Amino acid sequence: MKAWQITQLGEPAEALRWTELDDPIPGPGQLLVRVRAAAANFPDVLMCRGEYQVRPELPFTPGVELCGEVIAAGSSTGEFRIGDRIIGVTSMPHGAFAELAVVNATEAFLAPAVLEDAQAAAFHIAYQTGWFGLHHRAALQRGETLLVHAAAGGVGSAAVQLGKAAGAQVIAVVGDADKAAIARSQGADIVVDRTSEDFVAVVRAATDGQGADVIYDPVGGDTYARSTKCVAFDGRIVVVGFAGGKVQTPVLNHALVKNYSILGLHWGLYREQRHRAVVEAHDALTELANKGLIAPVIDSLIALADLPAGLTRLGGGATVGRVIVQP
């Protein structure tokens, strides 16, 4: 099979090599999947750089998320059958940026029939992260105000849609006019272009000075620090990641005085320790997709051979929605 492999650490154009490999063989509890579409995620960029918490031995094929067709299975793979269209997280070193990939059966879910391959490939991680962040961690309630940073990206746009589906007022923060248009199209009630507006002032004005009840932050750094200036009494800040490149140290006396919560979210631990909850979330998300309330925003569809350029755009923050790779 043809596949991309990370052979050295660096930016995607330096780290990735196009190569021919033997077809993977699924072990016990594993599925061999023909990749129909793979979603590019920021962790894929971090893996190229050697900056992600998961560091497989070099060389390996990256690509953490896919939609694919089961073509072979090891023992003990439950109810999955040859020909099933599944989504899920791949098992390294056999990632999704290849013609074939390996998925542990416990990490595989039937793809929502309402979603085409490209959307299905981008459905699992972003929406599961949003579901656990907004519902399990922050307990978002109907009528509350939700502030979403990086709202035109894959993780942010999923949170905007889930917030609207939950009945919240959603304020979306984006980085330019094109991204503002995307956030509006996903149902955001108020959109803030951070390059020309102060989101703190906008949130205060929109909430009569009360602040946002829930803040969903995949950016970190100064964005997190400024978010503490517009979080409501009894508010919750969900720390999803640090795409801005800086890990901000929380000022705990400020959290005490303003009476807000700082909630870390590591969705991967739910996969390991609360698998039943992940299954239940998939069922709930599939129902929302079937109702037309949520669907991934696609930035671009690229050929597998163009992967390095796609990951470079993603790593540089130039994408709106998801970059999808199709073999």
C-alpha positions in Angstrom: 0.0 0.0 0.0 1.0 3.6 -0.4 1.4 5.7 2.8 3.0 8.8 4.3 5.5 8.1 7.1 7.1 10.4 9.6 10.8 9.6 9.2 12.3 12.5 11.1 10.9 15.3 13.3 10.1 18.7 11.9 7.5 20.7 10.0 5.2 18.4 7.8 7.1 19.1 4.6 10.4 18.0 6.2 9.1 15.1 8.3 6.9 13.3 5.9 8.0 10.8 3.3 5.8 9.1 0.6 6.5 5.4 0.6 5.3 1.9 -0.3 4.6 -0.4 2.7 3.3 -3.9 3.2 -0.4 -4.1 4.0 -0.9 -4.0 7.8 -2.2 -7.2 9.5 -4.9 -6.6 12.2 -4.1 -8.2 15.5 -6.6 -9.4 18.1 -9.3 -6.8 18.7 -8.3 -4.8 15.6 -9.9 -4.0 12.3 -8.1 -3.5 9.0 -9.8 -0.5 7.3 -9.7 0.8 3.7 -9.5 4.5 4.1 -12.3 6.4 2.4 -11.4 9.8 4.0 -9.1 11.0 6.7 -9.4 14.2 8.7 -6.3 16.2 9.4 -6.1 17.3 13.1 -3.7 19.6 14.9 -2.2 16.6 16.8 -1.0 15.3 13.4 1.0 18.5 13.0 2.3 18.1 16.5 3.3 14.5 15.8 5.4 15.7 12.9 7.2 18.1 15.2 7.5 15.6 18.0 5.5 17.8 20.3 2.5 15.6 20.9 2.0 13.5 24.1 1.8 10.4 21.9 5.3 9.7 20.3 5.3 6.5 18.3 8.7 5.1 17.4 9.9 6.4 14.0 9.0 5.8 11.3 5.2 5.6 11.6 2.2 6.6 9.6 0.3 9.6 11.1 -3.4 10.3 10.8 -5.5 9.9 14.0 -9.0 10.0 12.5 -10.8 8.4 9.6 -13.9 7.1 7.9 -13.2 3.7 6.3 -14.5 0.4 5.2 -13.7 -2.7 7.2 -11.9 -5.2 5.0 -10.4 -7.6 7.6 -10.6 -8.2 11.3 -8.6 -10.0 14.0 -10.2 -12.0 16.7 -12.5 -10.5 19.3 -13.8 -7.5 17.3 -17.4 -7.7 18.6 -20.2 -7.0 16.2 -18.2 -5.4 13.4 -18.5 -7.1 10.0 -16.6 -6.9 6.7 -18.0 -4.0 4.7 -19.0 -1.9 7.7 -18.4 1.8 7.2 -16.8 3.0 10.4 -15.3 6.1 11.9 -12.8 6.3 14.7 -9.3 6.8 16.0 -6.5 4.8 14.4 -4.0 2.6 16.1 -0.4 3.8 15.6 1.9 3.1 13.8 -0.8 2.4 11.2 -2.5 5.8 10.9 -5.0 7.1 8.5 -2.7 8.9 6.0 -2.4 5.8 3.9 -4.6 3.5 1.7 -5.1 1.1 4.6 -5.2 1.7 8.4 -5.7 -0.2 11.6 -8.4 0.7 14.2 -8.9 -1.0 17.5 -12.5 -2.3 17.6 -13.1 -0.4 20.9 -12.2 2.8 19.0 -14.5 2.2 16.1 -18.1 3.3 15.6 -20.6 2.9 12.8 -20.5 6.1 10.7 -23.7 8.1 10.7 -25.5 7.2 7.5 -26.6 10.8 7.0 -22.9 12.0 6.6 -20.9 11.5 3.5 -17.4 10.1 3.8 -15.6 13.5 4.1 -17.9 14.7 6.9 -17.9 11.4 8.7 -14.1 11.4 8.8 -14.2 14.7 10.7 -17.1 13.8 13.0 -15.6 11.8 15.8 -12.9 13.7 17.6 -14.2 17.3 17.4 -17.8 16.5 18.3 -16.9 14.0 21.1 -14.5 16.7 22.5 -17.3 19.3 22.3 -19.8 17.0 23.8 -17.7 16.1 26.8 -16.4 19.6 27.2 -19.8 21.3 27.1 -22.0 18.7 28.8 -19.8 16.5 31.0 -17.4 19.1 32.2 -19.2 22.4 32.0 -22.9 21.2 32.3 -24.0 23.8 29.8 -27.7 24.7 30.3 -30.3 26.1 27.9 -30.4 29.9 28.0 -26.8 30.2 29.2 -24.2 32.2 27.2 -21.4 30.2 25.6 -18.2 31.9 24.3 -16.3 29.8 21.8 -12.7 30.7 20.7 -11.3 29.7 17.3 -14.9 29.2 16.3 -14.3 28.7 12.6 -11.9 25.8 13.1 -12.8 22.2 13.4 -13.0 22.0 17.2 -14.5 25.5 17.5 -17.2 25.1 14.8 -18.3 21.8 16.4 -18.7 23.6 19.8 -20.7 26.4 18.1 -23.1 23.8 16.6 -23.4 21.8 19.9 -24.0 25.0 21.9 -26.9 26.0 19.6 -28.3 22.5 19.8 -28.2 22.8 23.6 -30.2 26.0 23.5 -27.4 28.4 24.5 -26.6 31.9 23.2 -23.4 31.5 21.4 -20.7 34.1 20.9 -18.0 33.1 18.4 -14.5 34.6 18.3 -12.7 34.3 15.0 -9.6 35.7 13.3 -10.8 37.3 10.0 -13.9 38.2 8.0 -14.0 34.9 6.1 -14.0 33.0 9.3 -16.7 35.3 10.7 -18.9 34.3 7.8 -18.4 30.6 8.6 -19.2 31.1 12.3 -22.4 32.9 11.4 -23.4 30.2 9.0 -23.1 27.7 11.8 -25.6 29.5 13.9 -23.5 31.8 16.2 -25.7 34.5 17.6 -22.8 37.0 17.9 -19.5 36.9 16.0 -16.4 38.7 17.1 -13.4 39.3 14.7 -10.6 39.5 17.3 -8.4 41.4 14.8 -10.7 44.4 15.0 -12.9 43.9 18.1 -12.3 43.3 21.8 -14.2 40.1 22.6 -14.2 41.0 26.3 -16.1 44.2 25.7 -18.5 42.4 23.3 -19.3 39.7 25.8 -19.9 42.2 28.6 -22.2 44.2 26.4 -24.2 41.1 25.2 -24.7 39.9 28.8 -25.5 43.2 30.5 -22.1 43.0 32.2 -22.7 39.5 33.6 -20.2 37.6 31.4 -20.2 34.3 29.6 -21.4 31.3 31.6 -19.2 28.8 29.7 -16.0 29.6 27.8 -14.7 27.0 25.4 -11.0 27.6 24.8 -8.8 25.6 22.4 -6.3 28.4 22.1 -4.8 29.1 25.5 -2.2 31.7 26.2 -3.4 35.3 26.2 -6.8 34.2 24.9 -7.3 32.3 28.2 -6.0 35.2 30.3 -8.5 37.7 28.6 -11.3 35.2 28.9 -11.0 35.4 32.7 -12.0 39.1 32.4 -15.4 38.2 30.9 -16.4 35.0 32.7 -19.6 35.1 34.7 -20.1 34.5 38.4 -20.3 30.6 38.7 -18.9 30.5 35.2 -16.8 27.7 33.7 -13.7 27.9 31.5 -13.1 24.7 29.6 -9.4 24.4 28.7 -9.4 22.3 25.5 -5.9 22.9 24.1 -3.1 25.4 23.4 -3.3 26.0 19.6 -1.9 29.5 20.3 1.4 28.0 21.3 1.5 29.3 24.9 0.4 27.5 28.0 -0.9 30.2 30.4 -0.6 29.8 34.1 -3.9 30.3 35.8 -4.2 32.9 38.5 -6.0 30.9 41.1 -6.8 33.8 43.5 -8.6 35.5 40.6 -10.7 32.3 40.1 -11.5 32.4 43.9 -12.4 36.1 44.0 -14.6 35.9 40.8 -16.0 32.4 41.7 -15.4 30.6 38.4 -14.2 27.1 37.6 -11.3 26.1 35.4 -12.0 22.8 33.8 -9.4 20.7 32.0 -10.6 18.5 29.2 -8.6 15.5 28.1 -11.0 13.5 26.0 -8.5 10.7 25.4 -8.9 9.7 29.1 -12.6 9.2 28.6 -11.8 6.7 25.8 -9.6 4.8 28.3 -11.6 5.1 31.5 -15.2 5.9 30.6 -15.7 4.0 27.4 -19.4 3.5 27.9 -19.8 7.3 28.1 -18.0 7.6 24.7 -20.4 5.1 23.2 -23.4 7.0 24.7 -22.0 10.3 23.3 -21.6 8.8 19.9 -25.3 7.7 19.9 -26.4 11.2 21.1 -24.2 12.9 18.4 -25.5 10.6 15.7 -29.1 11.6 16.7 -28.2 15.3 16.4 -26.6 14.6 13.0 -29.7 12.8 11.8 -31.8 15.8 12.8 -29.5 18.1 10.8 -28.4 20.0 13.9 -24.7 19.2 13.5 -22.3 18.5 10.6 -18.6 19.1 10.1 -17.5 22.2 8.2 -15.2 21.2 5.4 -12.4 23.6 4.5 -10.9 21.6 1.6 -10.7 18.1 0.1 -7.2 17.2 -0.8 -5.5 14.2 -2.4 -3.4 11.9 -0.2 -0.3 13.0 -2.2 -0.9 16.6 -1.1 -0.9 15.9 2.6 2.2 17.9 3.6 0.8 21.1 2.1 -2.5 20.5 3.9 -0.9 19.9 7.3 1.2 23.1 6.8 -1.9 25.2 6.2 -3.6 23.6 9.3 -0.5 24.2 11.5 -0.4 27.8 10.4 -4.0 28.5 11.3 -5.0 29.2 7.7 -7.9 26.7 7.5 -11.6 27.3 8.0 -13.2 24.1 9.2 -11.6 20.7 8.4 -9.0 19.6 5.9 -10.0 16.1 4.6 -7.6 13.8 2.8 -8.9 11.3 0.3 -6.8 8.4 -1.1 
